[in-house]
Amino acid sequence: MDRINLGGSELEASRIVLGCMRISEMKTDALARHISTAIEHGINLFDHADIYGRGECERKFGKLLATELDRKDILIQSKCGIRHERKKDVQYYDLSKAYIIDAVDGILERLGTDYLDLLMLHRPDALMEPEEISEAFDRLHDTGKVRHFGLSNFNANQFDFVQQHTSHKLITNQVQFGPAAAHLVNSGMQANTPFEGAADRDGGLLEQSRLNDVTLQAWSPFHYGYFEGIIMDDPKFEKLNKVLEDIGQSHGITKNAAAIAWILRHPATMQTIVGTTDTSRLEDIAKAGNVRLSREEWYQIYATAGNMVP
Ligand SMILES: NC(=O)c1ccc[n+]([C@@H]2O[C@H](COP(=O)([O-])OP(=O)(O)OC[C@H]3O[C@@H](n4cnc5c(N)ncnc54)[C@H](OP(=O)(O)O)[C@@H]3O)[C@@H](O)[C@H]2O)c1
């Protein structure tokens, strides 16, 4: 599988990343097999966040790191900034300096490692002070706890806003993208039309990321809407499933892999973060890394997923 230098940095990471959001549900033996299968198929980057499984996902991964994995052979990224006060049942965002620094200490302790290759801020915080973010990044970098920084779910202006306050190049932006959640390309496709899809919801994030050599990481590739469900075998997406199956078959891959190949085909050279906990599905998906869809196939999947080609 191809590797890319994230955001032009020295971090060489696989185009397909294993998302660890659901691994707290896995038995330890199954998880060990899952991770080693990922590595055998060329996946070398693992995506975490402090809130996944309320810390349990990082803790489980940390146990494997202590016993079965070689830290220097893999890259680990995690995210912080989403807080949940269970007693008051309040969810909120916190990108204050103190919180970011504390959150990283918690992440490192749970993972049992002394550094993260990449830290991302999980979602924009309405109350964020970019000077504080910058100071937190300096401290984490100077103490060797974090090698690189990125953001997640930030629009283009928010991204620039943070970037202009820190000397560390922000190398990634992790955003939702997939055939049935294609808002990243929709407004560009419908540019100069009166259609609803022409509305620019992210400030031209796709072009901004390409211009500034920021790697986009596409999360939840099989989802539609905002966590409404997945496209696979959903009767609402019967035609899309058939097209993915047919295109997949012609390349010797499954329909899941065809959906991933669709993301990888975009010239922005994105990564995609897959969250499967099924090891045979992961093996199938990894084959997408060797397939390049034609322009016609790309558009056929795009349109069949319900996106407009005016
Ligand atoms: N930055 C953010 O805000 C953000 C938000 C969400 C997620 N993420 C990251 O993105 C990663 C991926 O997210 P995700 O797990 O939601 O995305 P996903 O890879 O699109 O979805 C995986 C889900 O779809 C199911 N699935 C896939 N193919 C299927 C099929 N053919 N039949 C039945 N079920 C199928 C999987 O079940 P199986 O396990 O059975 O395969 C799993 O429950 C996460 O692990 C996390 O690292 C980031």
PDBQT file of the ligand as one rigid body, heavy atoms in Angstrom, charges set to zero:
ROOT
HETATM    1  N1  LIG A 401     -12.636  13.034  13.712  1.00  0.00    +0.000 N 
HETATM    2  C1  LIG A 401     -13.873  12.673  13.928  1.00  0.00    +0.000 C 
HETATM    3  O1  LIG A 401     -14.736  13.484  14.305  1.00  0.00    +0.000 OA
HETATM    4  C2  LIG A 401     -14.265  11.242  13.723  1.00  0.00    +0.000 A 
HETATM    5  C3  LIG A 401     -15.628  10.875  13.794  1.00  0.00    +0.000 A 
HETATM    6  C4  LIG A 401     -15.950   9.532  13.609  1.00  0.00    +0.000 A 
HETATM    7  C5  LIG A 401     -14.964   8.573  13.362  1.00  0.00    +0.000 A 
HETATM    8  N2  LIG A 401     -13.649   8.964  13.329  1.00  0.00    +0.000 N 
HETATM    9  C6  LIG A 401     -12.574   7.983  13.044  1.00  0.00    +0.000 C 
HETATM   10  O2  LIG A 401     -12.937   7.268  11.880  1.00  0.00    +0.000 OA
HETATM   11  C7  LIG A 401     -12.880   5.866  12.124  1.00  0.00    +0.000 C 
HETATM   12  C8  LIG A 401     -13.898   5.157  11.275  1.00  0.00    +0.000 C 
HETATM   13  O3  LIG A 401     -15.196   5.512  11.719  1.00  0.00    +0.000 OA
HETATM   14  P1  LIG A 401     -16.408   4.490  11.644  1.00  0.00    +0.000 P 
HETATM   15  O4  LIG A 401     -16.048   3.238  12.335  1.00  0.00    +0.000 OA
HETATM   16  O5  LIG A 401     -17.616   5.232  12.080  1.00  0.00    +0.000 OA
HETATM   17  O6  LIG A 401     -16.451   4.321  10.075  1.00  0.00    +0.000 OA
HETATM   18  P2  LIG A 401     -16.691   3.229   8.984  1.00  0.00    +0.000 P 
HETATM   19  O7  LIG A 401     -15.418   2.530   8.727  1.00  0.00    +0.000 OA
HETATM   20  O8  LIG A 401     -17.335   3.964   7.859  1.00  0.00    +0.000 OA
HETATM   21  O9  LIG A 401     -17.835   2.345   9.585  1.00  0.00    +0.000 OA
HETATM   22  C9  LIG A 401     -17.608   1.203  10.172  1.00  0.00    +0.000 C 
HETATM   23  C10 LIG A 401     -18.950   0.583  10.525  1.00  0.00    +0.000 C 
HETATM   24  O10 LIG A 401     -19.587   0.095   9.352  1.00  0.00    +0.000 OA
HETATM   25  C11 LIG A 401     -19.783  -1.304   9.519  1.00  0.00    +0.000 C 
HETATM   26  N3  LIG A 401     -19.667  -1.942   8.186  1.00  0.00    +0.000 N 
HETATM   27  C12 LIG A 401     -18.784  -1.665   7.201  1.00  0.00    +0.000 A 
HETATM   28  N4  LIG A 401     -19.000  -2.448   6.121  1.00  0.00    +0.000 NA
HETATM   29  C13 LIG A 401     -20.049  -3.213   6.418  1.00  0.00    +0.000 A 
HETATM   30  C14 LIG A 401     -20.754  -4.223   5.701  1.00  0.00    +0.000 A 
HETATM   31  N5  LIG A 401     -20.438  -4.573   4.453  1.00  0.00    +0.000 N 
HETATM   32  N6  LIG A 401     -21.794  -4.828   6.326  1.00  0.00    +0.000 NA
HETATM   33  C15 LIG A 401     -22.126  -4.484   7.573  1.00  0.00    +0.000 A 
HETATM   34  N7  LIG A 401     -21.491  -3.556   8.328  1.00  0.00    +0.000 NA
HETATM   35  C16 LIG A 401     -20.467  -2.920   7.746  1.00  0.00    +0.000 A 
HETATM   36  C17 LIG A 401     -18.677  -1.717  10.462  1.00  0.00    +0.000 C 
HETATM   37  O11 LIG A 401     -18.989  -2.905  11.102  1.00  0.00    +0.000 OA
HETATM   38  P3  LIG A 401     -17.842  -4.035  11.313  1.00  0.00    +0.000 P 
HETATM   39  O12 LIG A 401     -17.040  -3.601  12.484  1.00  0.00    +0.000 OA
HETATM   40  O13 LIG A 401     -18.650  -5.257  11.549  1.00  0.00    +0.000 OA
HETATM   41  O14 LIG A 401     -17.047  -4.097  10.038  1.00  0.00    +0.000 OA
HETATM   42  C18 LIG A 401     -18.639  -0.550  11.420  1.00  0.00    +0.000 C 
HETATM   43  O15 LIG A 401     -19.660  -0.650  12.413  1.00  0.00    +0.000 OA
HETATM   44  C19 LIG A 401     -13.109   5.732  13.634  1.00  0.00    +0.000 C 
HETATM   45  O16 LIG A 401     -12.587   4.524  14.133  1.00  0.00    +0.000 OA
HETATM   46  C20 LIG A 401     -12.375   6.939  14.152  1.00  0.00    +0.000 C 
HETATM   47  O17 LIG A 401     -11.003   6.615  14.254  1.00  0.00    +0.000 OA
HETATM   48  C21 LIG A 401     -13.303  10.280  13.495  1.00  0.00    +0.000 A 
ENDROOT
TORSDOF 0
